[in-house]
């Protein structure tokens, strides 16, 4: 019985590993399809403009085509945003809190979900930070984002598990994720950011964190998973520490000396 169980487990592991490899190939093909359909309206627009300018001087055709490319990029980006959301809904790419093996169906769904975010960010949104396009896409992908939020990074992932309050500032190069890899397992946990929070340039925030209202995270800080930062706190560094308390201790030490 023991040998049969071992053999069954081995076959299951082999099947899951093979499925994992096939899933990666499928996601690459899916990205090709999404990009192709997103490029179609842009290419159609460019060809139409070129035909419209057929009888004009070469310099005028080149000028019109140049502006058509810049306008076409926004046509492409808008199509890409909605196609990524549509693909996520059609294939039911969903994520939920929990601890899963790296080859599990939940992990595969997580890969599919985040592949759409990565595609939109890399091809369009990364050059349009702080724009309504970015906020719209994040909300359509399930993120809870309040009013007056400024996001100056393409480093957000696991959007449906993010809750961001009102008037939050997220600096350039910030990585804000709700997943962690743990010895062959994938951990997913939500992260909540309160109102009037500022997160400094280049900081990293891991899953299951809560940042209270009015708190501030210094640039280039590392916020480990499960961290709870109190309201109006000023924290930063690596390892993370209470900077306000640290400055207070330094002043007290100076006065004592």
Secondary structure, DSSP 8 states (H G I E B T S, - for coil): -HHHHHHHHHHHHHHHHHHHHHHHHHHHHHHHHHHHHHHHHHHHHHHHHHHHTTTS-HHHHHHHHHHHHHHHHHHHHHHHHHHHHHHHHHTT----SEEEETTSHHHHHHHHHHHHHHHHHHHTGGGSTTSHHHHHHHHHTT-EE-TT-EE--S-B--GGGEEE-SS-EE-TT-EE-SEEEETTEEEE--EEE-TT-EE-TT-EE-SS-EE-TT-EE-TT-EE-TT-EE-TT-EEETTTTEEHHHHHHHHHHHHHH-
